Structure formats: C-alpha cells, structure tokens
C-alpha cells in the first residue's frame, strides 16, 4: 500500500485516499463541475458520503426500491449500502468526503461516460 495520503487522478477529477485500513477507508473526492462518476453499485462495499463543498445531482436506486433523483448540497450526507445503484454529477466543483469499508476494487459499472469498463 502506498504511503498515505495519496492522490488518484480520475477523468472526473481526483480522489485523495487519506486512510486505508483492514476495516475502513477515508477519501476526499474532488468532482469538477459538469463531470460525473460512473453509474455503479458495490456488492460488499458500504459507504457514506458527506458533501463538504459544492452541489451534486444524485440518482439512487436501492435494491428493490424506486429510483430517486435528488440534489445533495454542502453539509448533507448520504448512506449507500451495498447493491445500491448510484450516480453523481457535480453541478459546481465539489469536494465529497467518503467513509467506506475497505473493498476499493468492489465496483460494478453499469455505464460510464469516460468509457471505463
């Protein structure tokens, strides 16, 4: 594992991983205005997001539940249990804190505007 913290460049911005243990991971996601993370879900990973700055449009679909579209602004948090389909797009440059279980490679992309599998 790399020394902490470390930065990972992404097509939508970047993430800074500042904590990574066998029990949890802490990240800062910087999402540039108009950019979006893939529409995805996790089989095991459980995460909670806190919008530190900015504003995001989110689409959420919990297992067996209806699709919800909402705007999440600075000061708001959202919990994404495993199997919750989710997508987020930044309305303005946004910084999001993510606390999650440590399964960083547990990602199933359903669609991605940057062509990632």
Secondary structure by P-SEA (a helix, b strand, c coil): cccccbbbbcccbbbbbccccccbbbbbbbbcccccccccccccccccccccccccbbbbbcccccbbbbbbcccbbbbbcccccbbbbbcccbbbbbbbccccccccccccccccc
